[in-house]
Amino acid sequence: MQSTIGLIAAFALLMWMIMKGFSIYLTVFSCALVVAVTCQMNIYDTYKVHFMTGFTNFFKNNFLIFLTGTLLAKAMDITGAANSALVVDTLSKEFAKHTMEEIEGMFARADIAYNQVQHIKEVLEDPQALENMYIVPMKNNDGTVTKQPAPSASA
């Protein structure tokens, strides 16, 4: 019973951390820890044996998919296919035939994730960007406070 609760808690934690924008590495390590603790497993063995074996098997079994995606992306980058004037022109003409509400409805019915491109002033007030701390208040040398993109973790 405790292990079932642990699995449910790990899935709930997984969804919450993904929705909050946590690193995928931190997310899966945290969820594995919840499962290990609630199932009374040895934490070291959980990560060394079970977690790493599962990860490497997943990567090995899906390597060709990852490689194909990488090669396709590189080919599109080299040829400029992603920025092709023809593609941009065709899409612009099609989108111009509909109102924004109609386009949103089409995307929603097709279950396609979408969002409007925002101006920087809109991004600085975006509730999701603020909640996830992508935009943070920064104190300037003159004492004023402005909203700016959060500093990179690697900086």
Stockholm file with secondary structure:
# STOCKHOLM 1.0

chainA/1-155         MQSTIGLIAAFALLMWMIMKGFSIYLTVFSCALVVAVTCQMNIYDTYKVHFMTGFTNFFKNNFLIFLTGTLLAKAMDITGAANSALVVDTLSKEFAKHTMEEIEGMFARADIAYNQVQHIKEVLEDPQALENMYIVPMKNNDGTVTKQPAPSASA
#=GR chainA/1-155 SS CHHHHHHHHHHHHHHHHHHTTCCHHHHHHHHHHHHHHHTTCCHHHIIIIIIHHHHHHHHHHTHHHHHHHHHHHHHHHHHTGGGCHHHHHHHHHHHHTSCHHHHHHHHHHTTCCCCCCCCHHHHTTCHHHHHTTSEEEEECTTSCEEEEECCCTTC
#=GC SS_cons         CHHHHHHHHHHHHHHHHHHTTCCHHHHHHHHHHHHHHHTTCCHHHIIIIIIHHHHHHHHHHTHHHHHHHHHHHHHHHHHTGGGCHHHHHHHHHHHHTSCHHHHHHHHHHTTCCCCCCCCHHHHTTCHHHHHTTSEEEEECTTSCEEEEECCCTTC
//
